Amino acid sequence: MKQTNSLGLDDIKNLAKDQEAQAKLEHAFQAQADEIAQLKHQLSLLESAIRNDYDSIIITELGLEKPGPKIVYTNDGFTRMTGYTKEEVLGKTPRILQGEKTDRAILDRLKRRLIEGQAFFGHTINYRKDGSEFINQWDIHPLMNEQGEVTHWVSYQRDVTEKKETAKAIFNTDFGALLKKREEFILKFSKENDSFVCKYVNDSFEEVTGISSDLVFEQGLEQMVHPEDVSIIKGALAAALDGKTVSELVRYTIPNTDEYHSIYQSFAPVKEEGHSKITTIKSVGKLELKEI
């Protein structure tokens, strides 16, 4: 039988100088054992939730240069979506899903965003293990350690091929033209007098939402979204100010109608160069793919 170096209660009794020391050591030993058991239980619950998630989840190492970041974790949703088992992909890169129709422009934009340490939302054609095509929608975020350093990437993925309107556009029209019509928009916020103020709106905002950027500056972003989603935006901005990167689904009003666009938005902190202070929050939005 293989011997272990772990410390048991009998070892503690032998090491203790007297009964008082023994009691203290036993108490410390039991407290540590209880903490380990609690952590194991929490990890088990988390693993179960991730493993059985409907969507695909991949965690990769940080390196982006060829051959690409190595996969260190996949959940069962990844196997259901792609046909690859965990054992087949660990140590490999997400490039195994790419093929002839995978759009290079999307991959280049993805790489630029990750180099900047920013979240990314996008979609393109990928390939299952059996060679069949599907439309893969990514939502990728950096994972950070306690020092705020990016250590890994986590990618939440979904097969959106069933969303027929977008699938038809991707398979039967020029993908570059589609991107120009559905380009993501960028907003930047800062906090002034306990309120978040939008300081920057790029040209794509009006194209994606149909809302004039002038209205955002004049009336505030809260006037452009569903009333129930105002608190969602404020919560996301507050979280970003604390150094977290979060994503939310926000409903933007469609001008001159009673309807709304559903927009996926990420909110990420931007630190001053050479400082740890967060002064700006960058938000990137993309239209949710819709079924018809």
C-alpha positions, 0 to 999 in steps of 0.5 A, spaced: 500 500 500 502 506 498 504 510 504 502 517 505 505 523 508 498 526 511 498 528 519 493 524 523 491 524 530 495 519 532 501 523 529 499 529 533 498 525 540 506 523 539 508 530 537 504 533 543 509 535 549 503 535 554 495 534 554 494 542 553 498 542 547 495 535 544 488 539 545 490 545 541 493 541 536 487 537 535 483 543 535 487 546 529 487 539 526 479 539 526 478 546 524 482 545 518 479 538 516 472 542 517 474 547 512 477 542 507 471 539 507 467 545 506 471 547 500 470 540 497 463 541 498 463 547 494 467 545 489 463 539 488 457 544 487 460 548 482 463 543 478 456 540 478 453 546 476 458 547 470 458 540 468 451 540 467 450 547 464 446 547 457 451 551 454 458 549 452 464 552 457 471 552 455 477 555 460 484 556 456 491 558 458 493 565 457 497 564 451 494 567 444 500 566 439 500 559 435 498 554 436 494 558 441 491 557 448 491 550 451 484 548 453 484 546 461 477 545 462 471 543 458 464 542 461 459 536 458 455 542 454 462 542 450 461 535 448 454 535 446 455 541 442 461 539 438 462 531 439 469 532 442 470 529 449 474 532 454 479 527 454 480 529 446 481 536 447 485 537 453 491 540 451 489 542 445 486 549 442 480 551 440 482 551 433 480 544 432 473 547 431 475 552 425 475 550 418 474 553 411 468 557 412 470 560 419 471 567 418 478 570 419 476 577 420 472 575 426 478 571 429 483 577 428 478 581 432 477 576 437 485 576 438 485 583 438 480 584 444 483 578 448 490 582 447 487 588 450 484 584 456 477 585 454 471 581 453 469 579 446 462 577 444 461 574 436 459 568 432 462 565 426 461 558 423 465 552 426 465 545 425 463 539 430 468 532 430 464 529 425 465 535 420 458 538 420 457 546 420 454 550 426 454 557 428 458 558 434 456 564 438 462 566 443 462 570 450 469 570 452 471 573 459 478 574 462 479 570 469 483 574 474 487 572 480 487 576 486 492 581 484 488 583 478 492 579 473 489 575 467 491 568 468 486 564 463 480 565 458 473 562 460 469 562 453 461 561 454 459 558 447 452 556 444 450 553 438 445 558 434 444 555 428 437 554 429 436 561 430 434 561 422 434 569 420 442 569 422 443 562 420 441 564 413 444 571 413 451 567 414 450 561 410 448 565 404 450 572 404 457 576 404 459 575 411 463 581 411 457 585 409 453 582 415 458 584 420 458 591 417 451 591 419 451 588 425 458 591 428 458 592 435 458 598 439 462 601 444 460 606 450 465 609 455 462 611 462 465 615 468 462 616 475 461 623 477 457 626 483 455 619 485 452 618 478 455 614 472 455 619 466 456 616 458 462 620 456 463 616 449 459 613 444 462 610 437 458 611 430 456 604 431 451 605 436 446 609 432 447 603 427 445 598 431 440 601 436 437 606 431 438 611 437 442 618 436 448 618 440 446 625 441 440 623 445 444 619 450 448 625 452 442 629 452 438 625 456 442 619 459 442 612 457 437 610 462 432 613 458 434 609 452 432 602 455 427 598 458 425 601 465 426 594 468 433 594 465 436 601 468 438 597 475 441 592 471 446 597 467 447 601 474 449 594 477 454 592 472 457 599 472 458 599 479 461 592 479 466 594 473 468 600 478 470 594 483 474 591 478 470 586 475 468 584 468 460 582 467 455 581 461 448 583 461 442 582 456 439 589 456 433 591 452 434 598 448 428 602 445 426 601 438 425 609 436 418 611 435 415 604 437 413 600 443 418 594 442 425 593 444 432 591 441 435 585 446 443 587 446 448 583 450 453 588 453 459 587 457 462 592 462 469 592 463 474 596 468 479 601 465 485 603 469 489 609 469 496 607 465 501 606 471 496 606 476 491 601 479 485 606 480 479 605 475 477 611 472 473 609 466 468 603 464 468 601 457 461 597 455 461 593 448 454 591 446 452 586 440 445 585 438 442 578 440 441 573 435 433 572 434 429 567 431 424 567 426 
